[in-house]
Amino acid sequence: ILEAEFFLRIVLASVCGILIGFERSKRLKEAGVRTHCMVACGAALMMIVSKYGFWDILGDTGIGLDPSRIAAQVVSGIGFLGAGTIIIQKLFVRGLTTAAGVWATSAIGLAVGAGQYWLGICAMLLTLLGLEGLGYIFQRVNQRNVLLVFTTTSQEVIKQVTDEINRKKHTISSYSTESAKLGDMTTYRVTLVIRTRKSGDEALLFQFIQHLPDVMMIGWNKKSYPRVAFLF
């Protein structure tokens, strides 16, 4: 009977991990269904081993055990896996939320492995709310960071772009320009981080720049970078 209950705990923890991983996978994040499933399953197993894996030697002379020792190592050890999902890309750090989700998933696995089923299920629901629900809410009411990069041969184009950003009442958080010689011409690679309030504002700004003269090689990648516009 005890083994059947342990198996149930591992299965339930894995299901919780799968549900959280599905949300991350749907958003094309670095850690998906399989990663979260294995984290939750492994954490639950380590908690079970930590609590019940040494019954056969309990009571022997000179044996003293701390049932929380293995579980405690999961909390610190999962940080290495979470760090692997964090990517520093130019002016943005990507993967922090996914890393936090992996960390929370391990905690859910520990809770379920300890037999605290409802606590683990409630924590899973709150984690999904934090990942999906809060992201949707704050996307509507908060400002959005947009990385805008374009290359031009005219300094006048740069002025037109910044004037348009100010006219639309966006905020320029970061601005940098790199110049390079291309034959007799000088090219300017401009990197802007702007804050917009409404969904779709970055697309309108992209269209504005797209129709300006002297803007070279235009591209847009919405699948991998839903809030990032690239104009090269």
Secondary structure, DSSP 8 states (H G I E B T S, - for coil): -HHHHHHHHHHHHHHHHHHHHHHHHHTT-SS-HHHHHHHHHHHHHHHHHHHHTTGGGTTSTT----TTHHHHHHHHHHHHHHHTT-EEETTEEE-HHHHHHHHHHHHHHHHHHTT-HHHHHHHHHHHHIIIIIHHHHHHHHS-EEEEEEEEES-HHHHHHHHHHHHHTT-EEEEEEEEEEEETTEEEEEEEEEEEESSTTHHHHHHHHHHTSTTEE-EE--TTT-TTEEEE-
